[in-house]
Amino acid sequence: MGSFIIKGGKALHGEIHPQGAKNEALQILCTCILTEEKVVVHNLPNIVDVNNLIFLLASMGVEVDRISASKVVLQAKEINMDYLRSDDFMKKSSQLRGSIMLAGPLLARYGKAFIPQPGGDKIGRRRLDTHFIGLQKLGATFDDISSDKICEIQTKGKLKGTYMLLDEASVTGTANIVMAACMAEGTTTIFNAACEPYLVQLCNMLVRMGAKITGIGSNLLTIEGVMRLSGTEHTLLADMIEVGSFIGMAAMTAADLTIKNAGVQHLGLIPEVFRRMGIRLEIIGDDIHVPPHDHYEVETFMDGSIMTVADAPWPGFTPDLISIVLVVATQAKGSVLIHQKMFESRLFFVDKLIDMGAQIILCDPHRANVIGLDRKYPLRGIRMSSPDIRAGVALLIAALSAKGTSIIDNIDQIDRGYQFIEQRLQNIGADIKRI
């Protein structure tokens, strides 16, 4: 298990390129099971979670040709269903939260799936009810979860299209149901569907494969089942979470930074939320230039009340950037109430920021009041551990801006979501090394 050593306070400048979108990649890779033809994926991020899913697909019988770090060709001529009952499959899939999205494609094509309790970030409860209820409405049945938290899902005949109202607009839940419904008999209507850009990408890809989907980009999807799907090529969007992370990093370190090919039209509220934090952004074509910020002042609401930043389903502000906005607020002028609604443990990393000198009041598991220091009292370097992907990068940003040397342990968590992060930061002037 590695660590980063960071000497903070260095002037950062130059250009940085965001990787392909991690959350999109995990959905897109699972679609290969829906067809026996080739599926080609471009702009793939070379990160632990994506690579682990590719290894898992190969173990299941998918032919994998990794053309380059960013391009892969997948062909699922046949899946080894016996392997899905093996301890090796259970071990590999339980370490990867994205493995839950194998269920829909497996049910659609083979009528059976075996799903363990997925792994991933330790950020509190992450319900799978939306996945299971949606698949049940399509006709799947579930055996009792065993003591090892292994679940067998199967169908009697083909899945049947139906109407469903999702109890939450789950991104992965919607993706799983859409992939299953594409090959179900009849028409499926999904209300309160997630409508993130990554879901739009998935639906458009499935349409190119021969699926019949209407309402793409809205929270009401209608899917007419087809008998078979064909192969296709797909290019991932830039990772909006990386783009937001780099905006926050630039402001915290007073960097002169240009984020290239940022996919500006797909960022939703992200630029606006950072502007509310007092950060100036210059949109140049598809690039974002963040000029040096000696100071940045948080806006207040029109009635003068304290600014609140809260996460919400798309087109609201993504929960994956709440940790980044929180750390950026520590050096702003003004106060911010951070409200993380989705996960009750995601704010617990603030104790490390408090140890670094930040003024934060953790109100409860979901809310933190950040009192900006306006750079009068710089953060100080300490030793800390990364609890999850997004908090790990928030701590990395804090360390880059801090006075002195910081050590971040458990950086395997960061590697799950950010490719070659230390090399890319070194290229713009950061003093960071892996040990």
Secondary structure, 3 states (H helix, E strand, C coil): CCEEEEECCCCCEEEECCCECHHHHHHHHHHHHHCCCEEEEECCCCCHHHHHHHHHHHHCCCEEEEEECCEEEEECCCCCCCHHHCHHHHHHHHCCHHHHHHHHHHHHHHCEEEEECCCCCCCCCCCCHHHHHHHHHCCEEECCCCCCCEEEEEECCCCECCEEECCCCCHHHHHHHHHHHCCCECEEEEECCCCCHHHHHHHHHHHHCCCEEECCCCCEEEEECCCCCCCEEEECCECHHHHHHHHHHHHHCCCEEEECCCCHHHCCCHHHHHHHCCCCCEEECCEEEECCCCCCECCCCCCCCCEEEECCCCCCCCHHHHHHHHHHHCCCECEEEEECCCCCCCCCCHHHHHHCCCEEEEEECCEEEEECCCCCCCCECCEEECCCHHHHHHHHHHHHHCECEEEEECCHHHHCCCCCHHHHHHCCCCEEEEC
